[in-house]
């Protein structure tokens, strides 16, 4: 994996989060389109690349860990308020720092970076980077709503932006057998990540429009996301 890809992961989240200082209105149509596209793209990559790769080998428990990852993401969202989907919730003028949101979102991003070490880097890096733009923007909005200072907001956005590259670095060490003898469990770790990706991507697709209805622009974004993932698979 090149340094440019790591920088893309970092700056997509960083710029998405710091954009909250520029766009303070409540209607962010472009971000919703990006969210729909990234959700479809992540779903396509998961089905076409990650699931087949995870089932290589003789481990019959991969499906169990996919379910664990799916349920784990549901638990995370009890603390994150669905920020992973780009949802922005109003919290009034509460000065308390949203620790639950920050911790769960960072853990989510860390786990998302882990599959990159197992190939299909370009597809995954692009998909995760797109996904983190609205997620980071939502995080910045929540921090603003909790009356955090600008310097603290930037600090926590940087912390969030570092999580996906850190997940890649740990995953790369595991896949190369650099940490103990954990390489034999790598497919199970990927199963957890696949479960998370399935939950995130399908939730984005179902909730990207009011009343679960797609307008023409979002339908085009979804079809484009799936189409690009499919083209990368076939070509």
C-alpha positions, 0 to 999 in steps of 0.5 A: 500500500502506498503512502498516497493511499494512506494520505487519501484515507486521512485527508478524506476524513480530515477535510470532511470534518473540517468542512463543518466550519464552512457549511453550517446550513442544515441542507447538505444535498451533496453529502447525501449523494456521496453517502448513497454512492459510497454505501452502494460501492462498499456493498458491492466491494463486500459482496464481490471481493471481501466475502469470497476472500474470507471464505478461502481456506478451511475455516467454517466459522467465518459466517459466525464472525460475519454475524458477530460483526453485524451485531457488533455494529448495531451495538456501536450505534447505540453509542454513536447515534448513527454517525457512521451513516452520516446522520447529524442529530441535534443535541442542543447546547450541551457542553459535555463531550460526547465520549460514547460517539467519539469512541465508537466512531473511532473503533468503527473507522479502525476496523474499517481500515483492516481489510485493506491489507488483504488486497483490493486496496484501490477499491477499498481505499476509495470506498472508505474514503468516500464513506468517511467524508459524511461521517466525519462531517457529522462528527464535526457537527456533533462536536459543534453542537456540544459547544467544543472549541475549534481547536478541540474539534480539529484535534478529534477530527484528526484523531478520527482520521488516523483510525483507518490508517492505524487499522491498516497498519495493524492488519498488515502486521497480522496478515504478514505474521508480524504479531505472534501467530495471529495470521491463522485467525485473519479470516475471522477478523475479516469476517467481523469487518465484513459484518460491519460493512454489510450493516453500514452499507445496507443501512445507508442504502435504506435510509439515504432518502425519506420514507425509504424512497430514492429520487433520481439523483440518488438512484443514479448514485447508487447504480454508479457505485455498484457499477464501478465496484462490478467493473473493478471486479470484472476487469 
